[in-house]
Amino acid sequence: MITGLVKYSGNMNLRIFGAVIVLLAVLPELGPSQSREAGKSGPLEVTSLLGRKLYGLPDDDGSIRAAQQSLAANPKNVALVLQLSKAQAAKRQYREAVATCTSRLAFAPENADLHLERGHRELGLREFAAALADLKRAVELNPNQLDEYYHLGLAHYFLRQFGEAAESFRKALNLARTSDSVIDCSNWLYVSLRRAGQAEGAAQVLTRITPDMKNKEPHLLFYLRLLRFYQGALSENQILPPKPAGAADIEGELSFDTVTYGVGNWRLYNNKNPGAARQLFQTVVTGFAWNSWGFIGSEVELAKSGGR
């Protein structure tokens, strides 16, 4: 919901916002420190699809340690397992978050929230096939939750299964109960349909985004502005944000990655200067928010084209 961005178990709206903050989605847990410009203060998490080493952040505020202590006192408590996984993900320690979920799935193999959480983090690790399996299982176990379908849509999308992604995002949109949820799901449903070659169906999605629609979650303003751009109400120059100053500019990078990927993607499915689209994607992947949906989407496109 990225925002990148990233959505969690529990209250549906909280999970949607969490996803984008982590972003995406947005969803993405970006961490606060300026000193981690390349992320090398934390553990190596993954090598990107373009060969770049991507790092987590250190537990400098003790949040992971505190969550570990709570879980140690009650190791089969799923809520505490999720708390630890999210604390790890907040420091971009995605491998550790996946391991936390995996170890506890031995005790609760039918828990949809654990499959959702693990699948969410596997997306950030570029383990799209594993994420797809986990998120399909989450949907089977809990078929009436927005987040399961939303993240399943992202797994399909990053695997370039755009028709299947659209189906999942449509189901997520049907479960939306707030304008923020409608905005978030509509963005991904629209782009999935466009990438699937279903322009008429995508146009129908935009009819729900009325001129008076507003959002409450600040992070989702990026998606709302993108939807206005898709409608033709805003121009590319009006919505493209400035490049963030550095790793400390968390909000700036979230906005930049989300919108820049969205504009580049729009250029691709409208066949408007694909070379310029690649330039936009290349700018995104020089940043630090490697767990955001915009970063991952840009990386996937560049990897497909050989990084050019």
C-alpha positions as CSV (number, residue, x, y, z in Angstrom):
1,M,0.0,0.0,0.0
2,I,3.1,1.5,-1.4
3,T,3.3,2.6,-0.6
4,G,5.5,0.6,-1.1
5,L,4.4,0.7,1.0
6,V,2.8,-2.4,4.0
7,K,-0.3,-3.7,5.8
8,Y,-0.6,-5.8,8.9
9,S,-2.9,-8.1,10.7
10,G,-5.4,-6.9,13.2
11,N,-7.6,-3.9,12.4
12,M,-8.0,-3.6,8.6
13,N,-7.4,0.1,8.3
14,L,-4.3,-0.1,10.6
15,R,-2.8,-2.8,8.4
16,I,-3.4,-0.7,5.3
17,F,-1.7,2.3,6.8
18,G,1.1,0.2,8.1
19,A,1.8,-1.2,4.7
20,V,2.2,2.2,3.1
21,I,4.3,3.5,5.9
22,V,6.6,0.6,5.6
23,L,6.5,1.1,2.0
24,L,4.1,0.5,0.1
25,A,2.3,0.3,-0.8
26,V,2.8,2.2,1.4
27,L,3.6,0.3,1.9
28,P,7.5,0.4,4.2
29,E,9.2,0.7,7.5
30,L,12.0,3.0,6.8
31,G,13.7,3.7,10.1
32,P,14.8,7.1,11.4
33,S,18.6,7.4,11.3
34,Q,20.6,9.5,9.0
35,S,23.8,7.6,9.8
36,R,22.6,4.5,7.9
37,E,22.8,6.1,4.5
38,A,23.6,2.8,2.8
39,G,22.0,0.7,5.5
40,K,25.4,-0.9,6.3
41,S,24.9,-0.5,10.1
42,G,22.5,-3.4,10.0
43,P,22.5,-6.9,8.6
44,L,22.7,-7.7,4.9
45,E,19.1,-8.6,4.0
46,V,19.0,-9.3,0.3
47,T,20.9,-8.7,-3.0
48,S,18.5,-6.8,-5.3
49,L,17.4,-8.0,-8.7
50,L,20.0,-5.6,-10.1
51,G,22.9,-6.9,-7.9
52,R,22.8,-4.2,-5.2
53,K,23.3,-5.3,-1.6
54,L,20.5,-4.1,0.6
55,Y,20.9,-3.7,4.3
56,G,18.7,-3.6,7.4
57,L,18.9,-1.1,10.2
58,P,20.3,-1.6,13.7
59,D,18.0,-2.0,16.7
60,D,19.2,1.3,18.1
61,D,16.0,2.0,20.1
62,G,15.7,-1.5,21.5
63,S,12.3,-2.2,20.0
64,I,13.4,-5.6,18.6
65,R,15.0,-6.6,21.9
66,A,11.9,-5.6,23.8
67,A,9.7,-7.6,21.5
68,Q,12.0,-10.6,21.8
69,Q,11.8,-10.5,25.5
70,S,8.0,-10.3,25.5
71,L,7.8,-13.3,23.1
72,A,10.4,-15.3,25.2
73,A,8.0,-15.1,28.1
74,N,5.1,-16.4,26.1
75,P,6.6,-18.1,23.0
76,K,3.3,-19.5,21.5
77,N,1.4,-16.2,21.6
78,V,0.8,-15.3,18.0
79,A,0.1,-11.6,18.8
80,L,3.6,-11.4,20.3
81,V,5.1,-13.2,17.3
82,L,3.5,-10.6,15.0
83,Q,4.8,-7.9,17.3
84,L,8.3,-9.1,16.9
85,S,8.1,-9.6,13.2
86,K,6.8,-6.1,12.7
87,A,9.5,-4.6,15.0
88,Q,12.1,-6.4,12.9
89,A,10.5,-5.2,9.7
90,A,10.4,-1.6,11.0
91,K,14.2,-1.9,10.9
92,R,14.1,-3.5,7.5
93,Q,15.3,-6.7,9.0
94,Y,13.1,-8.7,6.7
95,R,15.0,-12.0,6.7
96,E,14.7,-12.0,10.5
97,A,11.0,-11.2,10.3
98,V,10.5,-14.1,7.9
99,A,12.4,-16.4,10.2
100,T,10.3,-15.3,13.2
101,C,7.1,-16.1,11.4
102,T,8.4,-19.4,10.1
103,S,9.5,-20.7,13.5
104,R,6.1,-20.0,15.0
105,L,4.1,-21.4,12.1
106,A,5.2,-24.7,13.5
107,F,2.9,-24.0,16.4
108,A,0.1,-22.3,14.4
109,P,0.2,-23.6,10.8
110,E,-3.3,-22.5,10.1
111,N,-2.9,-18.9,11.3
112,A,-3.8,-16.6,8.4
113,D,-2.1,-13.6,10.1
114,L,1.3,-15.4,10.2
115,H,1.0,-16.3,6.6
116,L,0.1,-12.8,5.7
117,E,2.9,-11.3,7.7
118,R,5.5,-13.7,6.3
119,G,4.3,-13.2,2.7
120,H,4.4,-9.5,3.2
121,R,8.1,-9.6,4.2
122,E,8.9,-12.1,1.5
123,L,7.8,-9.5,-1.1
124,G,10.4,-7.1,0.3
125,L,13.0,-9.8,0.0
126,R,12.1,-10.3,-3.7
127,E,10.9,-13.8,-2.9
128,F,7.8,-13.4,-4.9
129,A,7.0,-17.1,-5.5
130,A,7.3,-17.8,-1.8
131,A,5.2,-14.8,-1.0
132,L,2.5,-15.9,-3.5
133,A,2.2,-19.3,-1.8
134,D,1.9,-17.7,1.7
135,L,-0.6,-15.1,0.6
136,K,-2.7,-17.7,-1.2
137,R,-2.8,-19.7,2.0
138,A,-3.7,-16.6,4.0
139,V,-6.7,-15.9,1.6
140,E,-7.8,-19.6,2.0
141,L,-7.7,-19.3,5.8
142,N,-9.2,-15.8,6.0
143,P,-11.1,-15.0,2.8
144,N,-12.9,-11.9,4.0
145,Q,-10.0,-9.6,4.8
146,L,-8.8,-6.8,2.6
147,D,-5.1,-7.2,3.5
148,E,-4.8,-10.8,2.3
149,Y,-6.1,-9.9,-1.1
150,Y,-4.1,-6.7,-1.3
151,H,-0.8,-8.4,-0.7
152,L,-1.7,-11.3,-2.9
153,G,-2.3,-8.8,-5.6
154,L,1.2,-7.4,-5.1
155,A,2.7,-10.9,-5.3
156,H,1.0,-11.5,-8.6
157,Y,1.9,-8.0,-9.8
158,F,5.6,-8.3,-9.1
159,L,5.5,-11.7,-10.9
160,R,4.0,-9.8,-13.8
161,Q,0.8,-11.8,-13.6
162,F,-1.2,-8.7,-14.1
163,G,-4.6,-10.3,-14.8
164,E,-4.4,-12.3,-11.5
165,A,-3.2,-9.2,-9.7
166,A,-6.2,-7.2,-10.9
167,E,-8.5,-10.0,-9.7
168,S,-7.0,-9.8,-6.2
169,F,-7.0,-6.1,-6.0
170,R,-10.7,-6.0,-7.1
171,K,-11.5,-8.3,-4.3
172,A,-9.6,-6.1,-1.9
173,L,-11.4,-3.0,-3.2
174,N,-14.8,-4.8,-2.7
175,L,-13.8,-5.1,1.0
176,A,-12.8,-1.4,1.3
177,R,-14.8,0.5,3.9
178,T,-13.0,3.8,4.0
179,S,-11.9,6.4,1.4
180,D,-8.3,5.6,2.2
181,S,-8.8,1.9,1.4
182,V,-10.6,2.8,-1.8
183,I,-7.8,5.0,-2.9
184,D,-5.1,2.5,-2.2
185,C,-6.8,-0.5,-3.8
186,S,-8.0,1.6,-6.8
187,N,-4.5,2.7,-7.6
188,W,-3.2,-0.9,-7.8
189,L,-6.3,-2.2,-9.5
190,Y,-6.1,0.5,-12.2
191,V,-2.4,-0.1,-13.0
192,S,-2.9,-3.9,-12.9
193,L,-5.7,-3.6,-15.5
194,R,-3.6,-1.3,-17.6
195,R,-0.7,-3.7,-17.6
196,A,-3.0,-6.5,-18.4
197,G,-4.2,-4.6,-21.5
198,Q,-7.7,-4.0,-20.1
199,A,-7.9,-0.2,-20.6
200,E,-11.7,0.0,-20.5
201,G,-11.9,-1.8,-17.2
202,A,-9.2,0.4,-15.8
203,A,-11.2,3.5,-16.9
204,Q,-14.2,2.2,-14.9
205,V,-12.0,2.1,-11.8
206,L,-11.4,5.8,-12.0
207,T,-15.1,6.7,-12.0
208,R,-15.2,5.9,-8.3
209,I,-12.5,8.5,-7.6
210,T,-14.7,11.6,-7.5
211,P,-13.4,15.2,-7.4
212,D,-14.5,15.6,-3.8
213,M,-12.8,12.4,-2.6
214,K,-10.3,13.0,0.2
215,N,-8.0,10.8,2.2
216,K,-7.1,11.0,5.9
217,E,-3.9,9.0,5.9
218,P,-1.1,11.4,4.7
219,H,0.9,8.6,3.0
220,L,-2.1,7.8,0.8
221,L,-2.2,11.3,-0.7
222,F,0.5,10.1,-3.1
223,Y,-1.9,7.5,-4.5
224,L,-4.8,9.9,-4.7
225,R,-2.6,12.3,-6.7
226,L,-1.6,9.5,-9.0
227,L,-5.2,8.7,-9.6
228,R,-5.9,12.3,-10.4
229,F,-3.0,12.1,-12.8
230,Y,-4.5,9.0,-14.4
231,Q,-7.8,10.9,-14.8
232,G,-6.0,13.7,-16.5
233,A,-6.8,16.2,-13.8
234,L,-3.1,16.7,-12.9
235,S,-0.1,16.8,-15.1
236,E,3.2,14.8,-14.8
237,N,5.0,18.0,-13.8
238,Q,2.4,18.8,-11.1
239,I,2.7,15.4,-9.3
240,L,6.4,14.5,-9.7
241,P,8.0,15.3,-6.3
242,P,11.6,16.5,-5.9
243,K,14.3,13.8,-5.3
244,P,14.8,13.3,-1.5
245,A,17.9,14.9,0.0
246,G,19.1,11.6,1.5
247,A,18.3,8.6,3.7
248,A,17.0,10.7,6.5
249,D,14.2,12.2,4.3
250,I,11.9,9.3,4.9
251,E,8.7,11.0,3.9
252,G,10.3,12.6,0.9
253,E,11.6,9.3,-0.4
254,L,8.3,7.5,0.2
255,S,6.5,10.2,-1.9
256,F,9.3,10.2,-4.6
257,D,9.4,6.4,-5.0
258,T,5.6,6.0,-5.1
259,V,4.9,8.8,-7.6
260,T,8.0,8.4,-9.8
261,Y,7.3,4.7,-10.2
262,G,3.7,5.4,-11.0
263,V,4.6,8.0,-13.7
264,G,7.2,5.7,-15.2
265,N,4.7,2.8,-15.2
266,W,2.1,5.1,-16.9
267,R,4.7,5.8,-19.6
268,L,5.1,2.1,-20.2
269,Y,1.5,1.1,-20.6
270,N,0.7,4.2,-22.7
271,N,3.9,3.6,-24.8
272,K,5.0,7.2,-24.1
273,N,8.8,7.2,-24.3
274,P,9.7,4.0,-22.6
275,G,13.3,5.2,-22.4
276,A,12.1,8.1,-20.1
277,A,10.3,5.5,-18.0
278,R,13.5,3.6,-17.5
279,Q,15.2,6.8,-16.4
280,L,12.6,7.3,-13.8
281,F,13.0,3.8,-12.5
282,Q,16.7,4.1,-12.4
283,T,16.4,7.2,-10.3
284,V,14.1,5.4,-7.8
285,V,16.5,2.5,-7.3
286,T,19.4,4.8,-6.3
287,G,17.5,5.5,-3.1
288,F,17.4,3.8,0.2
289,A,13.7,2.8,0.7
290,W,14.4,-0.6,-0.9
291,N,11.3,-2.2,0.8
292,S,8.8,0.3,-0.8
293,W,6.5,-1.0,-3.5
294,G,7.7,1.8,-5.8
295,F,11.3,0.8,-5.4
296,I,10.5,-2.9,-5.9
297,G,8.3,-2.2,-9.0
298,S,11.1,0.0,-10.5
299,E,13.7,-2.8,-9.8
300,V,11.5,-5.4,-11.5
301,E,11.1,-3.3,-14.6
302,L,14.8,-2.6,-14.9
303,A,15.7,-6.2,-14.3
304,K,13.4,-7.2,-17.1
305,S,15.1,-4.8,-19.4
306,G,18.6,-5.9,-18.3
307,G,19.0,-2.9,-16.0
308,R,19.1,-0.4,-18.9
